[in-house]
Amino acid sequence: MVRAVCPGSFDPVTYGHLDVIERSAALFDTVIVAVGSNIAKNALFTPAERVEMLTEVCAAWSTVTVTQFSGLLVDFCRTEGAEVISKGLRSGDVEFEVAMAQMNRQLTGVDTVLLPTGVQWSFVSSSLVREVAGLGGDIDAFLPPPVAELTRRRIQERLSPS
Ligand code: PNS
C-alpha cells in the first residue's frame, strides 16, 4: 500500500495539476493532494478556498483526498504515513525540483517521483494564468470551468474592490 502526497500551491488548480494528480492516482494506492502556502507568492485564493476547489474537481477519483498543510512537507508526509512525494515537472523547473527532492530525501528519506508534465500543459502555470486573467485574457483552456469562473471573479474583485 503506497501513499503519495501531491503538494503544491494550486493557486489556482490548473489542468496541468489535474493531469499530474490523475497520473499519480494511477501509480499509487492513495494520493493526498496537499495545499501549501508558498510564502514567496502573493496568493489569489486562501488555502481553504484552494482545498474547496480541488475537492470539487478531484471528486471523481475515489483514492484522492485533499487537505492543506503548513510547515515542512516532509513532516506532513511523516504524519500522514506517505512514502512518496509525487510532483509534475516542467522542463524549466528541473534544477529547482531536483534540489527540493534531494533536500526532502536528505531530511527524512522520503523520495520524490517527478512526472514530466503532459506536453499540452507544459507551458501552463498558475502564475501565468493569474497574469493572463488579470490582463483580461481568456483562461478557459487552462482551468476547469468552476475554477476559471472563480478566478475571473476574484481578479475582478481585486481590480475593483468595493
Ligand atoms: O506549486 P508550488 O508553489 O511549486 O508548491 C510549492 C510547495 C508548496 C510544494 C513547496 O513550497 C513546499 O514544499 N513547501 C513546504 C515547505 C517546505 O517543506 N520547504 C522545503 C522544501 S525542500
Backbone and ligand atoms as CSV (ligand in chain L), in Angstrom:
chain,resi,resn,atom,element,x,y,z
A,1,MET,N,N,0.864,-1.205,0.000
A,1,MET,CA,C,0.000,0.000,0.000
A,1,MET,C,C,0.894,1.246,0.000
A,2,VAL,N,N,0.957,1.915,-1.103
A,2,VAL,CA,C,1.826,3.100,-1.181
A,2,VAL,C,C,0.967,4.359,-1.227
A,3,ARG,N,N,1.244,5.239,-0.265
A,3,ARG,CA,C,0.510,6.502,-0.183
A,3,ARG,C,C,1.428,7.615,-0.672
A,4,ALA,N,N,0.917,8.430,-1.575
A,4,ALA,CA,C,1.715,9.530,-2.127
A,4,ALA,C,C,1.086,10.869,-1.773
A,5,VAL,N,N,1.928,11.862,-1.686
A,5,VAL,CA,C,1.456,13.240,-1.496
A,5,VAL,C,C,1.762,14.034,-2.756
A,6,CYS,N,N,0.749,14.698,-3.288
A,6,CYS,CA,C,0.936,15.646,-4.412
A,6,CYS,C,C,0.856,17.056,-3.827
A,7,PRO,N,N,1.998,17.693,-3.572
A,7,PRO,CA,C,1.956,19.016,-2.959
A,7,PRO,C,C,1.963,20.131,-3.997
A,8,GLY,N,N,1.503,21.286,-3.589
A,8,GLY,CA,C,1.577,22.432,-4.490
A,8,GLY,C,C,0.859,23.612,-3.882
A,9,SER,N,N,0.979,24.751,-4.551
A,9,SER,CA,C,0.236,25.932,-4.118
A,9,SER,C,C,-1.181,25.904,-4.715
A,10,PHE,N,N,-1.304,25.412,-5.923
A,10,PHE,CA,C,-2.613,25.269,-6.588
A,10,PHE,C,C,-3.402,26.584,-6.536
A,11,ASP,N,N,-2.789,27.674,-6.933
A,11,ASP,CA,C,-3.413,28.997,-6.777
A,11,ASP,C,C,-3.612,29.699,-8.120
A,12,PRO,N,N,-4.522,29.219,-8.969
A,12,PRO,CA,C,-5.494,28.153,-8.760
A,12,PRO,C,C,-5.031,26.840,-9.398
A,13,VAL,N,N,-5.810,25.754,-9.129
A,13,VAL,CA,C,-5.517,24.461,-9.741
A,13,VAL,C,C,-5.754,24.539,-11.255
A,14,THR,N,N,-4.792,24.028,-12.022
A,14,THR,CA,C,-4.869,24.053,-13.487
A,14,THR,C,C,-5.069,22.628,-14.027
A,15,TYR,N,N,-5.359,22.542,-15.330
A,15,TYR,CA,C,-5.440,21.214,-15.961
A,15,TYR,C,C,-4.086,20.489,-15.876
A,16,GLY,N,N,-2.998,21.243,-15.834
A,16,GLY,CA,C,-1.677,20.612,-15.684
A,16,GLY,C,C,-1.567,19.898,-14.341
A,17,HIS,N,N,-2.042,20.552,-13.264
A,17,HIS,CA,C,-2.053,19.905,-11.946
A,17,HIS,C,C,-2.922,18.650,-11.984
A,18,LEU,N,N,-4.109,18.777,-12.593
A,18,LEU,CA,C,-5.043,17.637,-12.585
A,18,LEU,C,C,-4.467,16.455,-13.341
A,19,ASP,N,N,-3.716,16.734,-14.398
A,19,ASP,CA,C,-3.045,15.663,-15.150
A,19,ASP,C,C,-2.077,14.908,-14.231
A,20,VAL,N,N,-1.331,15.652,-13.427
A,20,VAL,CA,C,-0.359,15.017,-12.512
A,20,VAL,C,C,-1.085,14.253,-11.401
A,21,ILE,N,N,-2.165,14.816,-10.885
A,21,ILE,CA,C,-2.916,14.134,-9.817
A,21,ILE,C,C,-3.522,12.828,-10.352
A,22,GLU,N,N,-4.089,12.894,-11.561
A,22,GLU,CA,C,-4.706,11.687,-12.138
A,22,GLU,C,C,-3.651,10.607,-12.396
A,23,ARG,N,N,-2.504,11.008,-12.913
A,23,ARG,CA,C,-1.428,10.023,-13.168
A,23,ARG,C,C,-0.869,9.475,-11.854
A,24,SER,N,N,-0.813,10.313,-10.825
A,24,SER,CA,C,-0.346,9.841,-9.515
A,24,SER,C,C,-1.338,8.823,-8.955
A,25,ALA,N,N,-2.629,9.087,-9.138
A,25,ALA,CA,C,-3.655,8.158,-8.635
A,25,ALA,C,C,-3.559,6.802,-9.340
A,26,ALA,N,N,-3.076,6.809,-10.593
A,26,ALA,CA,C,-2.904,5.541,-11.317
A,26,ALA,C,C,-1.662,4.783,-10.829
A,27,LEU,N,N,-0.688,5.520,-10.292
A,27,LEU,CA,C,0.574,4.893,-9.874
A,27,LEU,C,C,0.553,4.423,-8.418
A,28,PHE,N,N,-0.183,5.150,-7.557
A,28,PHE,CA,C,-0.113,4.885,-6.115
A,28,PHE,C,C,-1.495,4.496,-5.584
A,29,ASP,N,N,-1.501,3.799,-4.430
A,29,ASP,CA,C,-2.773,3.301,-3.896
A,29,ASP,C,C,-3.678,4.444,-3.443
A,30,THR,N,N,-3.076,5.387,-2.722
A,30,THR,CA,C,-3.855,6.571,-2.320
A,30,THR,C,C,-2.998,7.819,-2.537
A,31,VAL,N,N,-3.674,8.919,-2.788
A,31,VAL,CA,C,-2.980,10.190,-3.056
A,31,VAL,C,C,-3.606,11.278,-2.179
A,32,ILE,N,N,-2.740,11.996,-1.478
A,32,ILE,CA,C,-3.197,13.167,-0.721
A,32,ILE,C,C,-2.718,14.409,-1.472
A,33,VAL,N,N,-3.661,15.186,-1.957
A,33,VAL,CA,C,-3.303,16.464,-2.577
A,33,VAL,C,C,-3.143,17.465,-1.433
A,34,ALA,N,N,-1.941,18.006,-1.286
A,34,ALA,CA,C,-1.618,18.825,-0.120
A,34,ALA,C,C,-1.379,20.270,-0.544
A,35,VAL,N,N,-2.255,21.139,-0.081
A,35,VAL,CA,C,-2.184,22.554,-0.448
A,35,VAL,C,C,-1.282,23.285,0.538
A,36,GLY,N,N,-0.163,23.749,0.050
A,36,GLY,CA,C,0.764,24.504,0.885
A,36,GLY,C,C,0.693,25.969,0.532
A,37,SER,N,N,1.188,26.805,1.432
A,37,SER,CA,C,1.252,28.214,1.052
A,37,SER,C,C,2.713,28.565,0.842
A,38,ASN,N,N,3.029,28.857,-0.407
A,38,ASN,CA,C,4.384,29.276,-0.751
A,38,ASN,C,C,4.519,30.743,-0.358
A,39,ILE,N,N,5.300,30.996,0.715
A,39,ILE,CA,C,5.323,32.347,1.288
A,39,ILE,C,C,5.903,33.380,0.320
A,40,ALA,N,N,6.617,32.896,-0.710
A,40,ALA,CA,C,7.192,33.828,-1.681
A,40,ALA,C,C,6.134,34.339,-2.664
A,41,LYS,N,N,4.955,33.714,-2.658
A,41,LYS,CA,C,3.954,34.075,-3.659
A,41,LYS,C,C,2.824,34.892,-3.050
A,42,ASN,N,N,2.319,35.841,-3.856
A,42,ASN,CA,C,1.194,36.663,-3.447
A,42,ASN,C,C,-0.081,35.934,-3.875
A,43,ALA,N,N,-0.752,35.316,-2.892
A,43,ALA,CA,C,-1.832,34.383,-3.241
A,43,ALA,C,C,-3.100,35.076,-3.714
A,44,LEU,N,N,-3.782,34.416,-4.652
A,44,LEU,CA,C,-5.087,34.888,-5.126
A,44,LEU,C,C,-6.188,34.308,-4.242
A,45,PHE,N,N,-6.054,33.018,-3.894
A,45,PHE,CA,C,-7.065,32.336,-3.076
A,45,PHE,C,C,-6.459,31.921,-1.733
A,46,THR,N,N,-7.303,31.838,-0.709
A,46,THR,CA,C,-6.832,31.325,0.586
A,46,THR,C,C,-6.616,29.808,0.450
A,47,PRO,N,N,-5.785,29.227,1.329
A,47,PRO,CA,C,-5.622,27.766,1.283
A,47,PRO,C,C,-6.960,27.026,1.382
A,48,ALA,N,N,-7.871,27.510,2.236
A,48,ALA,CA,C,-9.178,26.838,2.378
A,48,ALA,C,C,-9.966,26.888,1.068
A,49,GLU,N,N,-9.893,28.016,0.367
A,49,GLU,CA,C,-10.598,28.120,-0.923
A,49,GLU,C,C,-9.986,27.164,-1.948
A,50,ARG,N,N,-8.663,27.038,-1.913
A,50,ARG,CA,C,-7.998,26.136,-2.861
A,50,ARG,C,C,-8.352,24.680,-2.572
A,51,VAL,N,N,-8.444,24.343,-1.277
A,51,VAL,CA,C,-8.852,22.980,-0.902
A,51,VAL,C,C,-10.267,22.714,-1.422
A,52,GLU,N,N,-11.140,23.692,-1.270
A,52,GLU,CA,C,-12.532,23.523,-1.707
A,52,GLU,C,C,-12.609,23.293,-3.225
A,53,MET,N,N,-11.859,24.101,-3.973
A,53,MET,CA,C,-11.874,23.949,-5.446
A,53,MET,C,C,-11.304,22.592,-5.849
A,54,LEU,N,N,-10.185,22.215,-5.227
A,54,LEU,CA,C,-9.556,20.932,-5.568
A,54,LEU,C,C,-10.468,19.759,-5.216
A,55,THR,N,N,-11.142,19.859,-4.072
A,55,THR,CA,C,-12.042,18.776,-3.656
A,55,THR,C,C,-13.128,18.585,-4.714
A,56,GLU,N,N,-13.632,19.691,-5.231
A,56,GLU,CA,C,-14.681,19.606,-6.263
A,56,GLU,C,C,-14.141,18.966,-7.544
A,57,VAL,N,N,-12.982,19.412,-8.006
A,57,VAL,CA,C,-12.516,18.938,-9.309
A,57,VAL,C,C,-11.821,17.573,-9.248
A,58,CYS,N,N,-11.534,17.098,-8.026
A,58,CYS,CA,C,-10.932,15.752,-7.873
A,58,CYS,C,C,-11.966,14.722,-7.430
A,59,ALA,N,N,-13.233,15.132,-7.351
A,59,ALA,CA,C,-14.257,14.275,-6.737
A,59,ALA,C,C,-14.393,12.921,-7.423
A,60,ALA,N,N,-14.080,12.852,-8.715
A,60,ALA,CA,C,-14.267,11.590,-9.453
A,60,ALA,C,C,-13.231,10.532,-9.087
A,61,TRP,N,N,-12.138,10.931,-8.468
A,61,TRP,CA,C,-11.059,9.983,-8.154
A,61,TRP,C,C,-11.191,9.545,-6.693
A,62,SER,N,N,-11.660,8.314,-6.495
A,62,SER,CA,C,-12.028,7.859,-5.145
A,62,SER,C,C,-10.829,7.689,-4.215
A,63,THR,N,N,-9.634,7.531,-4.748
A,63,THR,CA,C,-8.463,7.318,-3.883
A,63,THR,C,C,-7.723,8.630,-3.583
A,64,VAL,N,N,-8.287,9.729,-4.059
A,64,VAL,CA,C,-7.626,11.037,-3.880
A,64,VAL,C,C,-8.348,11.845,-2.809
A,65,THR,N,N,-7.590,12.347,-1.831
A,65,THR,CA,C,-8.154,13.271,-0.846
A,65,THR,C,C,-7.385,14.587,-0.923
A,66,VAL,N,N,-7.995,15.622,-0.412
A,66,VAL,CA,C,-7.389,16.959,-0.489
A,66,VAL,C,C,-7.354,17.581,0.897
A,67,THR,N,N,-6.224,18.151,1.239
A,67,THR,CA,C,-6.129,18.848,2.527
A,67,THR,C,C,-5.075,19.943,2.425
A,68,GLN,N,N,-4.966,20.763,3.446
A,68,GLN,CA,C,-3.904,21.764,3.430
A,68,GLN,C,C,-2.854,21.399,4.471
A,69,PHE,N,N,-1.658,21.942,4.286
A,69,PHE,CA,C,-0.615,21.685,5.272
A,69,PHE,C,C,0.186,22.955,5.475
A,70,SER,N,N,0.875,22.997,6.620
A,70,SER,CA,C,1.805,24.103,6.845
A,70,SER,C,C,3.085,23.494,7.407
A,71,GLY,N,N,4.131,24.235,7.395
A,71,GLY,CA,C,5.411,23.707,7.866
A,71,GLY,C,C,6.091,22.907,6.779
A,72,LEU,N,N,7.013,22.054,7.202
A,72,LEU,CA,C,7.791,21.289,6.225
A,72,LEU,C,C,6.946,20.191,5.586
A,73,LEU,N,N,7.098,20.046,4.273
A,73,LEU,CA,C,6.379,18.988,3.553
A,73,LEU,C,C,6.769,17.604,4.076
A,74,VAL,N,N,8.033,17.424,4.411
A,74,VAL,CA,C,8.461,16.098,4.886
A,74,VAL,C,C,7.804,15.732,6.219
A,75,ASP,N,N,7.557,16.741,7.060
A,75,ASP,CA,C,6.876,16.467,8.335
A,75,ASP,C,C,5.427,16.049,8.073
A,76,PHE,N,N,4.797,16.726,7.106
A,76,PHE,CA,C,3.426,16.362,6.742
A,76,PHE,C,C,3.391,14.921,6.216
A,77,CYS,N,N,4.363,14.590,5.362
A,77,CYS,CA,C,4.414,13.221,4.811
A,77,CYS,C,C,4.546,12.197,5.939
A,78,ARG,N,N,5.393,12.493,6.904
A,78,ARG,CA,C,5.604,11.547,8.005
A,78,ARG,C,C,4.321,11.388,8.816
A,79,THR,N,N,3.671,12.511,9.130
A,79,THR,CA,C,2.420,12.460,9.897
A,79,THR,C,C,1.360,11.634,9.181
A,80,GLU,N,N,1.319,11.778,7.848
A,80,GLU,CA,C,0.284,11.090,7.061
A,80,GLU,C,C,0.694,9.676,6.664
A,81,GLY,N,N,1.919,9.289,6.978
A,81,GLY,CA,C,2.381,7.950,6.586
A,81,GLY,C,C,2.586,7.815,5.085
A,82,ALA,N,N,2.931,8.923,4.432
A,82,ALA,CA,C,3.160,8.891,2.977
A,82,ALA,C,C,4.636,8.630,2.695
A,83,GLU,N,N,4.884,7.671,1.807
A,83,GLU,CA,C,6.276,7.294,1.500
A,83,GLU,C,C,6.836,8.066,0.316
A,84,VAL,N,N,5.950,8.654,-0.487
A,84,VAL,CA,C,6.370,9.248,-1.756
A,84,VAL,C,C,5.757,10.629,-1.934
A,85,ILE,N,N,6.561,11.545,-2.473
A,85,ILE,CA,C,6.052,12.837,-2.946
A,85,ILE,C,C,5.963,12.714,-4.466
A,86,SER,N,N,4.823,13.064,-5.034
A,86,SER,CA,C,4.646,12.953,-6.480
A,86,SER,C,C,4.346,14.339,-7.045
A,87,LYS,N,N,5.202,14.792,-7.969
A,87,LYS,CA,C,5.057,16.163,-8.489
A,87,LYS,C,C,5.203,16.190,-9.992
A,88,GLY,N,N,4.595,17.182,-10.609
A,88,GLY,CA,C,4.800,17.414,-12.034
A,88,GLY,C,C,6.118,18.136,-12.243
A,89,LEU,N,N,6.701,17.924,-13.423
A,89,LEU,CA,C,7.992,18.557,-13.730
A,89,LEU,C,C,7.937,19.216,-15.099
A,90,ARG,N,N,8.025,20.547,-15.082
A,90,ARG,CA,C,8.185,21.282,-16.344
A,90,ARG,C,C,9.671,21.395,-16.636
A,91,SER,N,N,10.019,21.424,-17.940
A,91,SER,CA,C,11.444,21.364,-18.284
A,91,SER,C,C,12.234,22.517,-17.668
A,92,GLY,N,N,11.611,23.683,-17.540
A,92,GLY,CA,C,12.323,24.838,-16.985
A,92,GLY,C,C,12.568,24.746,-15.489
A,93,ASP,N,N,11.899,23.797,-14.817
A,93,ASP,CA,C,11.961,23.725,-13.350
A,93,ASP,C,C,12.852,22.599,-12.852
A,94,VAL,N,N,13.593,21.963,-13.757
A,94,VAL,CA,C,14.306,20.736,-13.394
A,94,VAL,C,C,15.260,20.962,-12.214
A,95,GLU,N,N,16.111,21.981,-12.311
A,95,GLU,CA,C,17.124,22.179,-11.259
A,95,GLU,C,C,16.487,22.382,-9.891
A,96,PHE,N,N,15.467,23.242,-9.856
A,96,PHE,CA,C,14.813,23.561,-8.585
A,96,PHE,C,C,14.106,22.333,-8.010
A,97,GLU,N,N,13.372,21.620,-8.879
A,97,GLU,CA,C,12.615,20.456,-8.386
A,97,GLU,C,C,13.557,19.342,-7.912
A,98,VAL,N,N,14.651,19.153,-8.623
A,98,VAL,CA,C,15.605,18.116,-8.210
A,98,VAL,C,C,16.239,18.509,-6.871
A,99,ALA,N,N,16.570,19.785,-6.710
A,99,ALA,CA,C,17.157,20.230,-5.434
A,99,ALA,C,C,16.169,20.021,-4.289
A,100,MET,N,N,14.885,20.345,-4.515
A,100,MET,CA,C,13.886,20.133,-3.451
A,100,MET,C,C,13.742,18.650,-3.145
A,101,ALA,N,N,13.735,17.825,-4.195
A,101,ALA,CA,C,13.605,16.373,-3.988
A,101,ALA,C,C,14.794,15.851,-3.180
A,102,GLN,N,N,15.977,16.340,-3.507
A,102,GLN,CA,C,17.174,15.892,-2.781
A,102,GLN,C,C,17.153,16.364,-1.336
A,103,MET,N,N,16.726,17.619,-1.130
A,103,MET,CA,C,16.634,18.144,0.242
A,103,MET,C,C,15.633,17.327,1.053
A,104,ASN,N,N,14.471,17.056,0.480
A,104,ASN,CA,C,13.442,16.307,1.210
A,104,ASN,C,C,13.929,14.899,1.548
A,105,ARG,N,N,14.649,14.279,0.614
A,105,ARG,CA,C,15.168,12.923,0.878
A,105,ARG,C,C,16.239,12.967,1.960
A,106,GLN,N,N,17.059,14.030,1.902
A,106,GLN,CA,C,18.097,14.182,2.919
A,106,GLN,C,C,17.481,14.353,4.312
A,107,LEU,N,N,16.363,15.095,4.369
A,107,LEU,CA,C,15.755,15.411,5.668
A,107,LEU,C,C,15.166,14.189,6.350
A,108,THR,N,N,14.376,13.407,5.617
A,108,THR,CA,C,13.673,12.280,6.286
A,108,THR,C,C,13.700,10.980,5.489
A,109,GLY,N,N,14.314,11.005,4.303
A,109,GLY,CA,C,14.343,9.782,3.499
A,109,GLY,C,C,13.165,9.640,2.561
A,110,VAL,N,N,12.207,10.579,2.626
A,110,VAL,CA,C,11.064,10.470,1.709
A,110,VAL,C,C,11.539,10.739,0.282
A,111,ASP,N,N,11.106,9.901,-0.651
A,111,ASP,CA,C,11.565,10.058,-2.033
A,111,ASP,C,C,10.522,10.799,-2.862
A,112,THR,N,N,10.977,11.360,-3.989
A,112,THR,CA,C,10.083,12.129,-4.857
A,112,THR,C,C,10.059,11.517,-6.246
A,113,VAL,N,N,8.848,11.346,-6.774
A,113,VAL,CA,C,8.684,10.933,-8.164
A,113,VAL,C,C,8.294,12.184,-8.951
A,114,LEU,N,N,9.103,12.520,-9.952
A,114,LEU,CA,C,8.827,13.706,-10.775
A,114,LEU,C,C,8.247,13.254,-12.104
A,115,LEU,N,N,6.996,13.601,-12.348
A,115,LEU,CA,C,6.308,13.188,-13.581
A,115,LEU,C,C,6.402,14.313,-14.602
A,116,PRO,N,N,7.022,14.061,-15.755
A,116,PRO,CA,C,7.098,15.124,-16.762
A,116,PRO,C,C,5.685,15.607,-17.105
A,117,THR,N,N,5.514,16.914,-17.085
A,117,THR,CA,C,4.198,17.487,-17.377
A,117,THR,C,C,3.710,17.023,-18.742
A,118,GLY,N,N,2.405,16.764,-18.850
A,118,GLY,CA,C,1.827,16.453,-20.155
A,118,GLY,C,C,2.175,17.558,-21.146
A,119,VAL,N,N,2.560,17.178,-22.377
A,119,VAL,CA,C,3.062,18.190,-23.317
A,119,VAL,C,C,2.065,19.324,-23.555
A,120,GLN,N,N,0.774,18.966,-23.523
A,120,GLN,CA,C,-0.219,20.025,-23.800
A,120,GLN,C,C,-0.304,21.053,-22.685
A,121,TRP,N,N,0.262,20.702,-21.501
A,121,TRP,CA,C,0.209,21.630,-20.364
A,121,TRP,C,C,1.595,22.157,-19.998
A,122,SER,N,N,2.591,21.910,-20.832
A,122,SER,CA,C,3.969,22.201,-20.443
A,122,SER,C,C,4.229,23.696,-20.220
A,123,PHE,N,N,3.407,24.527,-20.801
A,123,PHE,CA,C,3.614,25.978,-20.663
A,123,PHE,C,C,2.656,26.593,-19.639
A,124,VAL,N,N,1.824,25.763,-19.025
A,124,VAL,CA,C,0.772,26.286,-18.138
A,124,VAL,C,C,1.264,26.306,-16.689
A,125,SER,N,N,1.133,27.454,-16.057
A,125,SER,CA,C,1.415,27.552,-14.613
A,125,SER,C,C,0.346,28.453,-14.004
A,126,SER,N,N,0.116,28.279,-12.707
A,126,SER,CA,C,-0.889,29.119,-12.031
A,126,SER,C,C,-0.524,30.593,-12.143
A,127,SER,N,N,0.766,30.896,-12.014
A,127,SER,CA,C,1.154,32.313,-12.031
A,127,SER,C,C,0.916,32.939,-13.407
A,128,LEU,N,N,1.192,32.187,-14.482
A,128,LEU,CA,C,0.919,32.728,-15.819
A,128,LEU,C,C,-0.582,32.900,-16.038
A,129,VAL,N,N,-1.357,31.921,-15.555
A,129,VAL,CA,C,-2.810,32.013,-15.699
A,129,VAL,C,C,-3.337,33.236,-14.953
A,130,ARG,N,N,-2.797,33.473,-13.748
A,130,ARG,CA,C,-3.229,34.658,-12.986
A,130,ARG,C,C,-2.901,35.934,-13.745
A,131,GLU,N,N,-1.716,35.957,-14.361
A,131,GLU,CA,C,-1.317,37.157,-15.111
A,131,GLU,C,C,-2.229,37.369,-16.318
A,132,VAL,N,N,-2.487,36.280,-17.068
A,132,VAL,CA,C,-3.345,36.393,-18.249
A,132,VAL,C,C,-4.741,36.872,-17.832
A,133,ALA,N,N,-5.284,36.247,-16.763
A,133,ALA,CA,C,-6.625,36.624,-16.306
A,133,ALA,C,C,-6.650,38.082,-15.840
A,134,GLY,N,N,-5.593,38.495,-15.154
A,134,GLY,CA,C,-5.537,39.861,-14.636
A,134,GLY,C,C,-5.509,40.910,-15.735
A,135,LEU,N,N,-5.040,40.485,-16.912
A,135,LEU,CA,C,-4.966,41.429,-18.042
A,135,LEU,C,C,-6.110,41.195,-19.028
A,136,GLY,N,N,-7.112,40.438,-18.589
A,136,GLY,CA,C,-8.327,40.284,-19.394
A,136,GLY,C,C,-8.265,39.184,-20.436
A,137,GLY,N,N,-7.244,38.320,-20.385
A,137,GLY,CA,C,-7.130,37.238,-21.375
A,137,GLY,C,C,-8.044,36.068,-21.063
A,138,ASP,N,N,-8.184,35.179,-22.031
A,138,ASP,CA,C,-9.068,34.019,-21.909
A,138,ASP,C,C,-8.320,32.873,-21.210
A,139,ILE,N,N,-8.840,32.401,-20.088
A,139,ILE,CA,C,-8.159,31.349,-19.313
A,139,ILE,C,C,-8.895,30.014,-19.365
A,140,ASP,N,N,-9.972,29.944,-20.160
A,140,ASP,CA,C,-10.819,28.742,-20.145
A,140,ASP,C,C,-10.099,27.476,-20.591
A,141,ALA,N,N,-9.047,27.605,-21.378
A,141,ALA,CA,C,-8.342,26.414,-21.863
A,141,ALA,C,C,-7.455,25.793,-20.794
A,142,PHE,N,N,-7.231,26.507,-19.702
A,142,PHE,CA,C,-6.230,26.065,-18.729
A,142,PHE,C,C,-6.798,25.610,-17.393
A,143,LEU,N,N,-8.050,25.985,-17.116
A,143,LEU,CA,C,-8.650,25.714,-15.807
A,143,LEU,C,C,-10.000,25.034,-15.967
A,144,PRO,N,N,-10.359,24.111,-15.040
A,144,PRO,CA,C,-11.710,23.549,-15.061
A,144,PRO,C,C,-12.731,24.686,-14.939
A,145,PRO,N,N,-13.921,24.542,-15.554
A,145,PRO,CA,C,-14.878,25.664,-15.601
A,145,PRO,C,C,-15.168,26.343,-14.261
A,146,PRO,N,N,-15.447,25.591,-13.160
A,146,PRO,CA,C,-15.759,26.333,-11.914
A,146,PRO,C,C,-14.563,27.120,-11.391
A,147,VAL,N,N,-13.366,26.591,-11.622
A,147,VAL,CA,C,-12.148,27.272,-11.153
A,147,VAL,C,C,-11.904,28.530,-11.997
A,148,ALA,N,N,-12.123,28.412,-13.308
A,148,ALA,CA,C,-11.951,29.581,-14.189
A,148,ALA,C,C,-12.911,30.688,-13.782
A,149,GLU,N,N,-14.148,30.306,-13.466
A,149,GLU,CA,C,-15.159,31.302,-13.094
A,149,GLU,C,C,-14.766,32.005,-11.795
A,150,LEU,N,N,-14.355,31.216,-10.795
A,150,LEU,CA,C,-13.951,31.805,-9.507
A,150,LEU,C,C,-12.713,32.679,-9.669
A,151,THR,N,N,-11.817,32.273,-10.560
A,151,THR,CA,C,-10.587,33.055,-10.784
A,151,THR,C,C,-10.933,34.415,-11.402
A,152,ARG,N,N,-11.801,34.370,-12.410
A,152,ARG,CA,C,-12.214,35.646,-13.037
A,152,ARG,C,C,-12.864,36.559,-11.998
A,153,ARG,N,N,-13.751,35.949,-11.178
A,153,ARG,CA,C,-14.482,36.755,-10.188
A,153,ARG,C,C,-13.518,37.366,-9.158
A,154,ARG,N,N,-12.569,36.555,-8.680
A,154,ARG,CA,C,-11.634,37.042,-7.666
A,154,ARG,C,C,-10.757,38.163,-8.223
A,155,ILE,N,N,-10.332,38.005,-9.472
A,155,ILE,CA,C,-9.479,39.036,-10.073
A,155,ILE,C,C,-10.269,40.316,-10.275
A,156,GLN,N,N,-11.520,40.163,-10.661
A,156,GLN,CA,C,-12.393,41.332,-10.819
A,156,GLN,C,C,-12.539,42.063,-9.483
A,157,GLU,N,N,-12.744,41.276,-8.402
A,157,GLU,CA,C,-12.869,41.879,-7.062
A,157,GLU,C,C,-11.594,42.624,-6.676
A,158,ARG,N,N,-10.454,42.025,-7.043
A,158,ARG,CA,C,-9.171,42.653,-6.689
A,158,ARG,C,C,-8.969,43.958,-7.454
A,159,LEU,N,N,-9.467,43.950,-8.726
A,159,LEU,CA,C,-9.257,45.135,-9.568
A,159,LEU,C,C,-10.198,46.265,-9.182
A,160,SER,N,N,-11.416,45.892,-8.761
A,160,SER,CA,C,-12.371,46.942,-8.372
A,160,SER,C,C,-12.994,46.597,-7.029
A,161,PRO,N,N,-12.220,46.731,-5.913
A,161,PRO,CA,C,-12.764,46.393,-4.601
A,161,PRO,C,C,-13.856,47.382,-4.177
A,162,SER,N,N,-14.927,46.852,-3.571
A,162,SER,CA,C,-15.973,47.775,-3.076
A,162,SER,C,C,-16.800,47.089,-2.004
L,1,PNS,O1,O,3.054,24.817,-6.511
L,1,PNS,P1,P,4.331,25.255,-5.859
L,1,PNS,O2,O,4.282,26.722,-5.490
L,1,PNS,O3,O,5.558,24.879,-6.645
L,1,PNS,O4,O,4.379,24.436,-4.473
L,1,PNS,C1,C,5.447,24.624,-3.619
L,1,PNS,C2,C,5.319,23.761,-2.355
L,1,PNS,C3,C,4.116,24.185,-1.504
L,1,PNS,C4,C,5.171,22.305,-2.729
L,1,PNS,C5,C,6.674,23.991,-1.641
L,1,PNS,O5,O,6.839,25.356,-1.412
L,1,PNS,C6,C,6.771,23.226,-0.332
L,1,PNS,O6,O,7.061,22.054,-0.319
L,1,PNS,N1,N,6.522,23.944,0.785
L,1,PNS,C7,C,6.575,23.384,2.122
L,1,PNS,C8,C,7.781,23.909,2.901
L,1,PNS,C9,C,8.976,23.003,2.727
L,1,PNS,O7,O,8.927,21.820,3.001
L,1,PNS,N2,N,10.087,23.602,2.239
L,1,PNS,C10,C,11.312,22.886,1.957
L,1,PNS,C11,C,11.301,22.363,0.520
L,1,PNS,S1,S,12.759,21.450,0.159
